[in-house]
Structures are given as structure tokens and as C-alpha cells.
Amino acid sequence: MKQRPFMQVDVFSPTPYLGNPLAVVLDGEGLADAEMQRFARWTNLSETTFLLPPTQPGADYRVRIFTPGGELPFASHPTLGSCHAWLATGGQPRQPGRVVQECAKGLVPLRVDAQGALAFSAPPSLRRPITEEQLAPVLRALGLERGDVRACQQLDNGPNFWALLLDDPDRLLALQPDLATLHALGVEVGLAALYPRAPVALIGRASREARAFAQTAPTAPAQPDLEVRVFFRTGATVREDPITGSFNASLAQWLLDEGHIQAPYRASQGVALGMEGLVQVEQEGATVWVGGHVTPCVHGEVWL
């Protein structure tokens, strides 16, 4: 065992401890798969990453991404958080303002703006239709009626989510799904609802009724355009994820392609859990960029 540099960061929130946490071991050289997996179980976070020298031409660094239960080929908040940690500890990209991450899924381009904000290029996403027969039991488990759903699609960019677009953000935030039934159905579900464009709106946070504001007010915070909730399987249960960049990436590609929303836009997630996640989506030609704030929380060393 040896001392290795370590960071824990909060992703997709400008406020520490209100985003999606990530553990990053900045020197993963020499660690066996079992050692990485054991440490990921110990951190008990949704993901832990290990940074390594790249093996593919053009990559700036390599990352391996572990959940407590296994390794992932790609995940979004680990991509942003690992890139932030690499840059914060002296990493120098080959091309200024651009970082290329190597992971099991391949090379993932990231961009860095003048303020240090990060965004990754959304990887290709497969889409499959959902039949009415398939949809019916999922709606019952979610507590929804068919008329609540504007559109639906299976989205797969590594994780496979059933994506449902709703008409009402308040309806979405009030849902109390039957998680045991969702697990029995074997599906992971991401739900989104568009906020109406109006002179006065409510920001998507737990205290929304008390925080009405005018969009035109010069000091008003920017209102999210979309509210998102994601329910995923972990072990023998299903739980809600605070902020899910991979789902937001495939969701953005679908919603933009189908004309449900225009870029740039901001998606709020985590409200029902008392979190304040914010995902920023932009589009350049056919490329969709998914980004957000990364906030450092812990910096030190670990024995591994």
C-alpha cells in the first residue's frame, strides 16, 4: 500500500454538498481491479474513479469508473468530476481549452471555458420505442396516468433508461413511485417536465411556492427550463439519483431532435431529495454539450 492523492468533489451544483458527490483517486497506477472495487465499496458513493496514464493516442488521461457493485464503461458526473480533479492537481491538456478523457467506452472530449466550467460531448445514444403494453405497468408503479405523458422513449448511452416526458413539473415533483414494483419490472426510469415560458414562474426548488420571481427581473436567478427525476436500480432496490448526467445527455439528444426543447437550456434535478443539481445543455451543430459546476470538498491522501 502507498499514499495516493485523493479528492472528493461535488458535481452539477455550485453549492458544496448539494450536488452529486464523487471520490477521485488521482494515482491509480499499480492497483488491481479487486483493490479498486474494494475501495469503491468502502467510499459507499455512487461512483469512485481512478486516474491512470492514457493508453490511446490523443487522450490526456485514462479513467476507470467503479460503483460499489462493479465497473462502468462511462458515466457523466464521474467524467466531469475526474476532469476537474485532474486539472486542479496540475493536469495539462494537449490542446488548450479541450481535454480528452479515455474510458472503457472510448474517448470523451471535454471543453473548459475561461471560468473553468466543464462540459462533455454527449456520447451516441440508442433509442427504442416503448409500446403501450410495456408502458402501462410502469405508469402504475409511478402513479401516473397515460394522459400525463407527452412522449416516451427508451434511451441507451451505456445506461438504459425509460424516458418519460411529462407536461407538469409540479406533478413530477409530487410523485411517490412504488420503488419495489419498479425493481420487479426491471426498469430504470428518467422523467422530465418542461417549465412553461411565462412572465412569472416558480424556481424548481423545495420552497418553490415561497420563491416566485419574475423572469425579467435583473437580479432574479435563472429559471430552469426542465425538471428531471431519475430512478435507478442498485443491488436489490431502486432509489432516486440526485443528479444524472448520463441520462440528461441522452435526454437532451432526444428532446432536441424531436423539437420538444431548444438549446441552450438548464435542467434542474434533485429537488425531491433536497439537492440543487443544475445541468447545462448547449448544442454546436450535431454535438450536444452537457456541463455543470464542479465544487471541491475534500483534498488529501488515501492509503491504497
Buried (B, 14 or more C-beta within 10 A) or exposed (E): EEEBBBBBBBBBBBEEEBBBBBBBBBBBEEBEEEBBBBBBBEBEBBBBBBBBEBEEEEBBBBBBBBBBEEBBEBBBBBBBBBBBBBBBBEBEBEEEEEBBBBBEBEBBBBBBEEEEBBBBBBBEBEBEEBEEEBBEBBBBBBEBEEEBBBBBBBBBBBBEBBBBBBEBBEBBBEBEBBBEBBBEBEBBBBBBBBBEEEEEBBBBBBEBEEEEBEEEEEEEEEBBBBBBBBBBBBEEEBBBBBBBBBBBBBBBBBBBEEEBBEBEBBBBBBBBBEBBBBBBBBBEEEEBBBBBBBBBEEBEEBEB
